[in-house]
Amino acid sequence: MLVLFDHNVPRGIAHCLRAHTVKEAKALGWDRLSNGDLLRAAEAADFDLLLTADQGFAHQQNLMGRRIAVVILGKGQWPFIEPVVERVVASIEAARPGTITVVEIPVP
């Protein structure tokens, strides 16, 4: 699976996605794109999934008919994500085109 990390996603997650190809929006020069433009660019570049911590994404974008899936992290800080990273990975692997999945990240 080809996964795009939005600029607000901690790099530590990539170590848990070794079975997938991960690219960062910033490395592609896409870190300044709006959510809609980022989604269109990712889909045009054949990404399967966009991983973001942008809480407003689900309310701003309609994925009906899209070929890309979106997974939204409830928090964007690695210390909160690390204890539940398996849940994040499972959500990424279960995601299907045209869907948005929110992964709640508990704060201790």
SVG drawing of the C-alpha trace seen along z (x, -y; Angstrom):
<svg xmlns="http://www.w3.org/2000/svg" viewBox="-20 -26 32 32">
<polyline fill="none" stroke="black" stroke-width="0.4" points="0.0,0.0 1.2,-3.5 0.7,-5.7 1.0,-9.5 1.8,-11.1 0.4,-14.6 2.8,-17.2 1.3,-16.7 1.9,-12.9 4.9,-11.7 7.5,-9.8 7.7,-7.1 4.6,-5.5 6.5,-4.7 8.7,-2.2 5.6,-0.2 4.5,-0.2 7.5,1.6 5.2,3.7 4.0,0.5 5.6,-2.4 5.4,-5.6 6.0,-9.1 5.7,-12.4 3.8,-15.4 6.6,-17.7 9.2,-15.7 6.9,-15.9 6.4,-19.7 2.8,-19.2 2.9,-20.4 1.3,-23.7 -1.6,-22.3 -5.1,-22.7 -6.8,-19.4 -8.8,-19.2 -5.8,-19.9 -3.7,-17.4 -6.3,-14.8 -6.5,-15.4 -2.7,-15.4 -2.4,-12.1 -5.1,-10.4 -3.5,-11.6 -0.2,-10.2 -1.9,-6.8 -1.6,-6.9 -3.9,-4.4 -4.2,-6.2 -3.7,-9.6 -2.7,-9.6 -3.4,-12.9 -3.9,-14.3 -6.2,-17.1 -9.3,-16.8 -11.3,-18.9 -10.6,-16.7 -13.6,-14.4 -16.0,-17.4 -14.3,-19.2 -13.9,-16.4 -16.3,-14.0 -14.7,-10.8 -17.7,-9.3 -16.4,-7.9 -12.7,-8.4 -10.0,-5.8 -8.2,-6.9 -8.8,-6.2 -8.1,-8.5 -7.1,-7.6 -7.3,-10.5 -5.3,-10.3 -7.0,-11.6 -3.7,-13.1 -0.6,-14.0 2.0,-13.6 4.2,-10.4 4.3,-9.9 0.4,-9.5 0.4,-7.4 3.3,-5.0 1.3,-3.0 -1.5,-2.4 0.4,-2.3 -0.8,1.3 -4.4,-0.1 -3.2,-2.8 -1.5,-0.2 -4.6,2.0 -6.8,-0.9 -4.5,-1.7 -4.5,1.9 -8.3,2.2 -9.0,-1.1 -10.8,-0.9 -11.1,-3.4 -13.6,-6.2 -13.6,-5.8 -12.5,-7.9 -11.5,-6.2 -10.8,-8.1 -8.4,-6.5 -9.0,-7.8 -5.8,-8.3 -6.2,-8.3 -4.4,-10.9 -3.1,-9.4"/>
</svg>
